[in-house]
């Protein structure tokens, strides 16, 4: 083989191998991609609160209290959500009610459909996983680090405190007619159905 | 002569057949007594001893030969155990990792060798390495404990937090669960937050040192019960055991007794026995052919206080 052809062929092979082994990308594009891969609980919670609440499936609270009282365990296993191996079950309930007492940590309401049925709307000590589990808005198996999954609850609770409870607390008074939607936790071993506490997702004072 | 040669050949063939049959039987016998390895982060803490022994006991009840390996809180030691158990032909590993990041490669090595790994109590930072991870819902437990803590301190006071191993996700799940509550109360001030590696002696040393610069604390929150006992010892030595509240996590026997005797305020009961049993049963299901496991199975925990202590036994047994 003639020398020039040899050189051209070698250069061609080298050129192709180098071209296919080096990729040039913008650093900011790579950083953005990496940041997007990191789970952002705040964005996830904010998206849920702004787009999913109104349409979130719920059980009428009066019906819920009547039905769960018949057989707590069976009702919870059929209609509730729970996390792993636990006696705690979570539900999303709603209803129309009248405010009968405003306390330091909650607002006590009686249900319009059955005034003997009492619930508490939490206005302080809004912690835990009631909303995340009641709404089944995420699956623990999808999160490599369980803390990402737990941060969803932290951020949702922050939003409830800031955007739902704070404005409600400023304007609610005894005797008000309200509509509520929220999450409740029931422990099948210690149900305590007479003092259930609702972590609110939606609170409207009917004028 | 030809007949003699044929006879010798036939004799050799019979010997070979007998040899194969014997070896075949031996292998069959080996299959009948499969082995399960129980690899524990440390046996220098009674809680983990209960975890390891309960896992081995349940595996034996299910018909397996079970061996416990102690990683001594050392990922290199843990890696050695994994190499040995893979080479020794164990059928499954019930695993309590030393480090959520550092232990991933060990679990992956076992997976590549076809050995399923079931994590207990501590998780590894990978969704596809372990077959399933059975963990305590530490975050929820510390949310509840945090609420109790706030009420006991009437929403004000100074406190110290003793963290566990910084490389363990449980350390942060517990700490963040606690802070997701306590940080909402501005009159509660954390004057020190230091790691004592889940170790009783280290907790004693760390709190002794913290008390020198902060003698007026009202409470100590500890990421596990061993550290709670160490913290309590430091408070006794400083003459502050009656005025400073101690909170732990685990439900270990000595802390349960201390709660009963009104020395320690509260703990979070997580059940090593239930976790170990579940892991052994899942491993058994895997060996018998099941392949569809949920990546994580959290187990509920409960807050134990001086008011409800009589409802509980140590290490997760209910009375």
Interface residues (C-beta under 8 A of the other chain):
Chain A: X83 X84 X85 X86 X87 X88 X125 X127 X128 X129 X140 X141 X142 X143 X144 X145 X146 X147 X150 X151 X153 X154 X157
Chain B: X100 X123 X125 X126 X127 X135 X137 X139 X140 X143 X144 X146 X147 X169 X172 X173 X176 X177 X180 X181 X274 X278 X294 X295 X296 X297 X298 X299 X300
